[in-house]
Amino acid sequence: MGQLTSVLFIVVMFAFLYFFMIRPQRKQQQQHQQMLSKIKRGDKVATIGRLHGVVDEVNEAEKTVTLDCDGIFLVFDLSAIAKIAPKADDAKATDTKAVEAGKAADDSADTEESHIDSAASNVDSSADSAADDSEAK
């Protein structure tokens, strides 16, 4: 019976490792590969060393990318690209969504403030009327 629990414990540990470490890492690698497959000339990118530049050329055969960094052309492995900056149109759309979400949050906060203010003024007026009643006696 003791051997069965030991084997079961080991199986549970492997399952834990797979679902919480190996599987998410594979998913992240697939996302990175998809991002690299979509890279094209003119994209603004950042390398794993945080060097920013604009893609000048992508060589699929050698798996390299040439970056234009303010007139200096540097060649990197495709795997050295950490992220692709969003296009200006994409950034504007994202900014617009963020601004709209911020306005909605501000509106709800203003509504909550007005409810709190009205409740506070009701309490103040109740306290004032109670104080007036006690002074009158």
N, C-alpha and C positions, 0 to 999 in steps of 0.2 A: 504494500500500500504506500509506503514511504517513497519508493522509486517512482510510482505513478504520479504522485504530487510533485516530485522534482521535475519530471519530464513535462508535466502540465505547466509548471512555473516557467520553465525555459521557453515553451511554446508561446505562452502569454507575453513574455518579455520580447520575443522576436516580433510578435504581432504589434506590440506597443511601439517598438522601434520603427517598424515599417510605416505605420499610420501617422506617427508624429514626427518622424525625421526624414526617412527616405522618400516617401511619397510627396511631401511638400517641396523637397529639393528638386525632384524630377519635374514637377509642375513648373517651378521657377525656371529651370533650364529650358523647358519647352517654350515658355513665354519669351525668354531671351533669344532663342533661335528664331522664333517667329519675327521678333523685332528686327533681328539682323537680316532676315530674308527680305524685309520691306525697305531696307536702307537704299537710298538713291542719291544721285548727285544733287547738291544744293541743300541737303538736310543739315541742320545744325546739330552737332553731337558733342558729347562729353566722354572722354576716355576713363578707364578705371583709375588713371592717375590724375583725374580732374582737369585735363587739358581740354579746352573748348576750341572747336573749329568747325569749318564747313566742309562737307564731303566734296572732294573734287573728282575722285575716281574710285570705283569699286571693281576689284579684280576677283571674280568668282573662282577662277581656276586656281589662283594662288591663295585665296582666302585673305586678301589684304584690302585695305582701304587707304586712300591718300587724302589727308586733311590739309586744308588751306588755313593756316593759323596766321592771319595778318600778313600774307605774302610769303610765308615760309611753308613749304610743302613737306609734310612728314608722312611716312608710310607706317601703318600699324596693322597688326593682325585684326581680322574682323572681331575676334573674341575680346579684343581690348576696348571695344565700344561698350560703355556702361549704359548710356541712355541717349535717346534721340529727343531733342527739344521739340515741342509742338510748333506747328506752322503758325504764322501770324493769324490766319483765318481761324484755326483751331483755338488759338489762345484767346482771340476776341470772343468766340462762342463760349469758351469756358469762363472768361471774365464776366460775360453777360449773365450766364447762369448763376455765378457766384454773387453778383450784384443783386439779382432778383431774389435769391435765397436770403441775402442779407436784409433786403427791404422787408420781406415777409417776416423775418425774425424781429426786426425793429417794430413792425406793426403789431405783432403779438405782444411784444414787450410793452409798447405804449398802451395797449388795451389793458394789460395786467396792471400797469401803473395807475391808469385811471380808475380801475376797480379798487385798488389799494387806497388811492387818494380819497375816493368817495367814502370808503369804509372808515378811513381815519377821520374825515371831516364829520361823519355821523357820530363817531365816538366823542370827538371834541365838542360837538353841539350838545350831546347828551350830558357830558360832564359840566358844560357851562350852565345848562338848564338846571342841573342838580345843585350846582353851587349857588345859583340865583335863588332857588327854592329855600336852601338852608339859610341864606342871608335874610330872606324875607321873614323868616320865623324868628 
